[in-house]
């Protein structure tokens, strides 16, 4: 699962997105929430990771790798840095869900490896709506997903 967020600092509008793929990198599920408001970027990134719980529970995933380009938040989840207490409740929510799964790994990925999740977050943010896709994702993600698995077919 890749997660990302989009935030407009002036309006405080936020969008989050996540993309779930199988071991071969093929899309299994994607979701974007574009109806949120938030005052700091760290909280929006945290909400993106918290939101993934819906996807892995709804889809029956039990062994999950969660990738994000929010390094500081990933370090907090892995207990490698001091928690930001302004987002303590979100950290607690994530930890409760993690306890119900067989295996969860949190991993930092650079932004260029997280383009699919960012494209979902940005789309939901721009539309101001919530979206869910199954293994047949939206057209705007097609080239991003194929690039991620080293296949290029232009649309």
N, C-alpha and C positions, 0 to 999 in steps of 0.2 A: 504494500500500500504506500503510495506516495501522497503527501499532503502539502498544501500550500495555502496562502491567504493573500488577499488584496485589500488595501485600506486607503481611504481618502481622508487625510488628516484634517482637512477643512470642514468636511461634512460629517466625519466620524462614521460614514457608511463603510461596511465591511462585507467581504465575500470570502468564503472558504471553499476549498475543493479537495477531493481525493479521488485517486484512481487505483483500483485493485487489479493486479495482473497475476497470471499463473507463473509457474516456473520458467516457461518459455517466453514470457513477456507479453502474452496475449491478453487483451482486455477481458476482464470478468465483470467488473462493475465500475461505475463512476458516479459521483454525486457532487453537486454544487449547491451551496446555500448562499443566496445573495440578498437576504433580507435583514442582516444583522447590523448592529451599531456597536462600536467599541472605541475606547479612547487611546489605547496604546497598541503598537504592532505586536509586542510579545503576547498580549492576550488573544489577539486574532490568530496568531500562529498556534497558540495553545488550544484554541477552540477548534482549529482545523484538525489537530491530532485527536482531540476528544471526540470530534464528530465521526472519526473513522470507526469508533466502536459500533455505531449503528450498522455500518457496512459489514464488518466481520461477524457480528452476531446474526444479522439478517441473512447473510449468505452462508452461514455455517462454517466459516473459517475458524480453525482452531490453532494453527501454527502460522503466525503472522510476523512479517518483517515490516516495520513502519519506518519509512524514509522521509526525511524533511530537510530543507535547507536552513532551518532555524537552529543553528548550532547551539546557542545558549540554552534553548529549551530542551533540546536532545540531551545536553549535558546534565540538566536538572533531572530529567527522567531517569537517566542512568546513574544518578547519585554521584556525578563527577564534579558538581558545583553546588553552591549554596542556593536553595530555592528562593525565588522571588515571591515574597509573601503576598504581593498584590494579586497573584494568580494562584494562590495556594489551593483554593477550592477546585480549580480546574485540574491541578496536579492530583488532588485527592480522588476526583472522579475517574481519571485515567487509571490510577493505581487500583481502584476497586474493580474495574473491568478486567485489567490485566490478570488479576488473581483468578478469574474464572476460565482463563484460557490455558491450554497446554504449554504453549511457547510463544513469547512475544519478544522481539528484538527491536530496539530503537537504534536507528542508524542515521548519521548525518550524510547528506549527499550535496554536492555543489549545485547551484541554481541550474546549470546547463543539463544536469541529470534529472531535474525535477520539472521540466517544461510541461509535461502532460497535466500534472496537478495544478500548476500555475494557470494553464490555459482554461481549465475548468473553473477555478476560483475567479479569474478575470471575467469569463463569460457570465457567470452567475451574478457577479458584482455589477457588470454593465447592464444586465437585464433586470436586476432587482428582484429576482425570483429564485425559486428552488427548483432543481432539476435532478432527475435520476435516470441513468442509462444502464443497460445490461451489456452483454458482450458485443452488441452492435452499437458502438458509440456514435457521438455526433460527428458530422462531417468535418467541423473545424479541428478536431483532434486527430484525424486520420494520419496526416503526414507526421505529426509529432510522435504518434505511437509507432509508426513504421520506422522512423529514424531511430527510436530507442531500441528496436530489435534489429538494427542494421539492414533494413529493407527500405528502399525508396521507390514509391509508386506515387507519382504526382496526381493530385486531383485538382 
